[in-house]
């Protein structure tokens, strides 16, 4: 890909390595978004109680070292400066 926008889901402990890898490939970091996963049964009880603290409803998936409750979507961009076109990602 000569120019484009890359979206990649990553675990938080791998974010640094992934950003460094893609920067070496000519991409630049643009933005990230976080997806918080909720346990379905806990989520329902939290909503019914009109509780603004969703901490009890966080899904804690079992992994070797720690429980995880979210994923991060990295957004990277690569453009060719000599093309004169600017590829923008706006929100």
Sine and cosine of phi, psi and omega as CSV:
sin_phi,cos_phi,sin_psi,cos_psi,sin_omega,cos_omega
0.00,0.00,0.85,-0.53,0.02,-1.00
-0.98,0.18,-0.70,0.71,0.03,-1.00
-0.68,-0.73,0.55,-0.84,0.05,-1.00
0.29,-0.96,0.01,-1.00,0.03,-1.00
-0.89,-0.45,0.73,-0.69,-0.03,-1.00
-0.92,-0.38,0.77,-0.63,0.09,-1.00
-0.90,-0.43,0.78,-0.62,-0.02,-1.00
-0.59,-0.81,0.78,-0.62,0.05,-1.00
-0.99,0.16,0.73,-0.68,-0.03,-1.00
-0.68,-0.73,0.40,-0.92,0.16,-0.99
-0.99,0.13,0.54,-0.84,-0.12,-0.99
-0.88,0.47,-0.53,0.85,-0.03,-1.00
-0.96,0.27,-0.19,0.98,0.01,-1.00
-0.97,-0.26,-0.04,1.00,-0.10,-0.99
-0.84,0.55,-0.75,0.66,-0.06,-1.00
-0.85,0.52,-0.77,0.64,-0.03,-1.00
-0.88,0.47,-0.64,0.77,-0.01,-1.00
-0.93,0.37,-0.67,0.74,0.04,-1.00
-0.89,0.46,-0.72,0.70,0.02,-1.00
-0.87,0.50,-0.70,0.71,0.00,-1.00
-0.85,0.53,-0.76,0.65,-0.05,-1.00
-0.95,0.30,-0.48,0.88,0.10,-0.99
-0.90,0.43,-0.59,0.81,0.07,-1.00
-0.92,0.40,-0.38,0.92,0.04,-1.00
-1.00,0.01,0.07,1.00,0.04,-1.00
1.00,-0.10,0.12,0.99,0.04,-1.00
-1.00,0.01,0.44,-0.90,0.12,-0.99
-0.84,-0.54,0.60,-0.80,-0.01,-1.00
-0.93,0.36,0.70,-0.71,0.00,-1.00
-0.93,-0.38,-0.82,0.57,-0.18,-0.98
-0.28,-0.96,0.21,-0.98,0.16,-0.99
-0.62,-0.79,0.38,-0.93,0.07,-1.00
-0.73,-0.69,0.56,-0.83,-0.04,-1.00
-0.91,-0.41,0.73,-0.68,0.05,-1.00
-0.95,-0.32,0.91,-0.41,0.00,-1.00
-1.00,-0.04,0.80,-0.60,-0.03,-1.00
-1.00,-0.08,0.73,-0.69,0.00,-1.00
-0.92,-0.39,0.61,-0.79,0.13,-0.99
-0.94,0.34,0.81,-0.58,-0.13,-0.99
-0.85,0.53,-0.69,0.72,-0.04,-1.00
-0.94,0.34,-0.64,0.77,0.03,-1.00
-0.95,0.31,-0.57,0.82,0.01,-1.00
-0.87,0.49,-0.72,0.69,-0.02,-1.00
-0.87,0.49,-0.69,0.72,-0.01,-1.00
-0.93,0.37,-0.55,0.83,0.03,-1.00
-0.92,0.40,-0.67,0.75,0.02,-1.00
-0.91,0.42,-0.68,0.73,-0.01,-1.00
-0.88,0.48,-0.55,0.84,-0.02,-1.00
-1.00,0.09,-0.05,1.00,-0.04,-1.00
0.82,0.57,0.63,0.78,-0.02,-1.00
-1.00,0.09,0.76,-0.65,0.02,-1.00
-1.00,0.07,-0.21,0.98,0.04,-1.00
-1.00,-0.06,0.95,-0.30,-0.05,-1.00
-1.00,0.01,0.09,1.00,-0.05,-1.00
-0.79,0.61,-0.71,0.71,0.01,-1.00
-0.90,0.44,-0.35,0.94,-0.05,-1.00
-1.00,-0.05,-0.05,1.00,-0.02,-1.00
-0.89,0.46,0.72,-0.69,0.08,-1.00
-0.98,0.22,0.76,-0.65,0.02,-1.00
-0.89,-0.46,1.00,-0.07,-0.03,-1.00
-0.98,0.22,0.66,-0.75,-0.03,-1.00
-0.98,0.22,0.80,-0.60,0.12,-0.99
-0.76,-0.65,0.10,-0.99,-0.07,-1.00
-0.85,0.52,-0.66,0.75,-0.15,-0.99
-0.94,-0.35,-0.53,0.85,-0.04,-1.00
-0.42,-0.91,0.35,-0.94,0.04,-1.00
-1.00,0.08,0.65,-0.76,-0.06,-1.00
-0.90,-0.44,0.63,-0.78,-0.02,-1.00
-0.80,-0.60,0.06,1.00,0.04,-1.00
-0.44,-0.90,0.26,-0.97,0.09,-1.00
-0.80,-0.60,0.44,-0.90,0.00,-1.00
-0.89,-0.45,0.73,-0.68,0.07,-1.00
-0.98,-0.18,0.92,-0.40,0.05,-1.00
-1.00,0.01,0.64,-0.77,0.07,-1.00
-0.88,-0.48,0.85,-0.53,-0.03,-1.00
-0.84,-0.55,0.41,-0.91,-0.03,-1.00
-0.70,-0.72,0.61,-0.79,0.13,-0.99
-0.75,-0.66,0.79,-0.62,0.04,-1.00
-0.73,-0.68,0.44,-0.90,0.10,-1.00
-0.99,-0.12,0.90,-0.44,-0.07,-1.00
-0.90,0.43,-0.54,0.84,-0.04,-1.00
-0.95,0.31,-0.24,0.97,-0.02,-1.00
-0.96,0.28,-0.33,0.94,0.00,-1.00
0.98,0.17,-0.20,0.98,0.03,-1.00
-1.00,-0.04,0.61,-0.80,0.10,-1.00
-0.94,-0.35,0.81,-0.59,0.03,-1.00
-1.00,-0.10,0.89,-0.46,-0.10,-1.00
-0.91,-0.42,0.55,-0.84,0.12,-0.99
-0.84,-0.54,0.92,-0.39,-0.05,-1.00
-0.85,-0.52,0.44,-0.90,0.06,-1.00
-0.76,-0.64,0.00,0.00,0.00,0.00
